[in-house]
Amino acid sequence: MKLGILTTTGLVIAMGLASGVKAENVSHVKQLLETKKCNQCDLTGAKLAGMNLSGADLSGANLRGANLNGANLDEAKLNEANLKQAKLQGASLIGAKMHGANLEGADLSRANLSLAGLVIASLKNTNLTSANLIGANLESANLAGANLRNARQSVANLANVSLRGGSLSGIDVQGVNLRDANLTNANLNGANLNGSDLTGANLKNANMANVDLKNASLP
């Protein structure tokens, strides 16, 4: 019996190694939930959906592939955190500090990122459909291939942002700063850019159908 158990355990371990699967670090998850302080922690693939992590310090933490759907991350410190391919559907990130965070391929659909700091963050191929970006600072962020369809944004900073090949279809970015933004091949169909600053922006091959550019400063 013991041999059988050991054999089975060894088989599971071998399968895990062969498939490249990495389980969450249980002690780090425990530390986070008990103290809300887990900077530089390994939380790869952690199951944190719906958790109250408001104000948590996750600076530099590895949250790649973590499930944070519906989690409360208001005012959390996520500077330089790895959130690549993380699930953040409907999560609340109001005022979160995400300077330099890696959010490539993450799902932030319906997330509330109001007043969040995303300066030089990587949001390549990120799903921001119907996200609330009102007041968020996305200066110099990389949004190449990102989907911002029907996202809400106003009075915000998108200066020097890269949205190459991404989509702003239907977005309401009234009065936004898009100065020097790279919008090459971007889909801006139906976007509300009323009063926005597009000075120096690159709009090469961008889809500008039905875009509201009233009172906007153009390149």
Number of C-alpha atoms within 10 A of each C-alpha: 6 7 8 9 10 11 12 12 12 12 12 12 13 12 12 13 11 9 9 9 11 10 12 16 14 12 11 18 19 12 13 19 15 10 11 18 18 21 20 17 20 22 26 22 22 21 16 20 17 17 15 16 23 18 19 22 22 27 22 22 22 23 27 22 21 23 22 27 22 21 22 24 27 23 21 23 24 28 23 23 24 27 30 23 22 25 28 30 23 22 25 28 29 24 22 25 26 28 23 21 25 28 29 24 20 24 27 30 23 21 25 29 28 23 21 24 27 29 23 21 25 27 29 23 22 25 28 28 23 20 25 27 26 22 20 24 27 29 23 21 24 26 28 24 22 25 28 29 24 21 23 23 24 21 17 22 24 25 24 21 25 29 28 23 20 24 29 26 24 20 24 23 25 22 20 24 26 28 22 20 24 25 27 19 19 26 25 25 19 19 24 24 26 18 19 24 25 22 16 16 20 21 19 12 12 19 19 16 12 13 17 19 18 12 12 17 18 14 12
